[in-house]
């Protein structure tokens, strides 16, 4: 999965001091794109922060919402999710909930291609994430990243994701 054009479109200063999302590829020899997420929380992040992830398909130069969605609280995302949560844990977010206020720099995150279903319905699209506070119904943050699924032929692909 290659990811490009990351953007944090909004963050609420009541919850976050700053938020930044980046994407980088370390040369042509390495086909993997790595995502970086840097943010500073002002309040503890616990089960009251809810994450909605929506996948959009690129059709005729427009992003159309697909039927693929994920909804969970931040604690479930970090501790149990195998799709995005595994990347967060690999980047160093291993503490149990609640996550205290502070600076978080999560670098070199990537999704293991083994967790992407073989019959994924489209190859180009956008992943949109929306974070909300369930008790106050306030928007915490949202952003997106464009994605493209491609097959890579590497002799030892397991070594790229360990």
N, C-alpha and C positions, 0 to 999 in steps of 0.2 A: 504494500500500500504506500503510495507516495502522497504526501500531504504538502500543500503549498498555500500561500496567501492567508496566513493566520491573522485573525483580528479579534481583539477584545472590543466589542461595540459599546459596552456600558459596564461600569462598576459603581456601586453605591458606597460613598465615603463613610457611611455608618458602619459598614461591614469590612471594607477593604481600603487600605491606604493607597495602594496601586495594584495593577494587574497587567501583565505582559505575556503574550504568547508568541513564540517564534518557531520557525521550521528551518532546518539546515540539513544539507547532504554533504558528507565528508569525502568528496571526490567522485570521479566517474567510476572508479573501480568498486566502490561500495554502493550498491543500488538502494540502500535503505535510507529513508528520510527520518530524521530525529526531531522530536518536538521538545521545546523548552517552555516551562511555565514558571514564571516568577511573580510572586504576589506577597503582600503583607496583610495579614488579617488583623482587625481591630478588636473583634469579639471572638470567643471560642466557636469553632465550627463543630457542630454535633448533629444529632438526628433532626434538629429543627431546620437545617438547611437541606433543601430538596433539589435534586438535579433532574432536569428533563432533557433528553438527548433526542434530536430529530434528524433523520437522514433525508436529504433532498437529492433527487436525481436530476442530472443535467440533460435536458431535452430541448433541442433546437435553440441553443444558447440561452435557455431560461432554467432556473432551478425550480423544480416542481416537487412538492412534498410527497414523500413515499409513505408506505404503510409501516415502515420500520421505525420503531420508537423504543426508548429505554427510559424508565422512570424509577428513581431510587433516592434514598437519602445519602448524604455524604459519607456517613460511616459505612453503609453497605457498599458503596462505590469503592472506597479505599480498602476495606477489609476482605470483601468476598467476590467482587466482580472480576471475571476472567478477561473481559475485553479491554476496558479502559483502566480498571483498577489494578490489573497486573503491571501495567506500565507505570502507574503511580508508585506502586510498591517497589518496583525495580529501581526507580529514581530516588528512593530514600524515604518515602512517606510511609514509615512502618509503625509509627506510634499508634496505640489504640485510641479510640474516641473517648472524650472530645479532644479535638486538636486545639491547643492553646493559641492565644494571639501571638503573632510573631512573623518573621520573615521566612518564606519558603522559596527555595530555588531548586526546582525539579528539572534536571537536564537529561538529555539523551533518552527520551521516552519514545518507544515505538511499540506498535501492536504486533504481536507474534502472528504470522500468517496462518498458523495452525488453528487459531480460534475463529478465523473468518470462515463462515460456512461456504462449502463448495458451490452451492447454488445461489450465491448472493445475486439479487435480481438486476444489478446494474454495475457498471465499471467506473463511471464518472459521476461525481456528485459533491455535496457539501454536507458537513456534519455541523449541526447547530446545537449549542448547549445553553440552557437557561437555568440559572440558579435562583431560587426563591426562598424566603424565610416563611415557613408554614404558619407560624403563630401570628405574625404581624401582616402576612400577605404582601410583604415588600419584596421588590426585585433586588437581588444581591448583585448579580453580574450576568452577562451573557456575551457570547462570541461565537465565531465559526471558523472552520478551516476547510479548504477545498481538498477533495481526495480523489485519487485515481487508483483503481486496482489493476495490477499488471502481473503477469507471470514472469518470474526471474529464473534463469538457469545458472545455478551456482553449484560447484562440485560439493561443497560442504555447507549447505544452508543452515544447518543447526548451529554452527559456530557463530553466526551473525546475531542470534537471539539468546545467547546464554550469558 
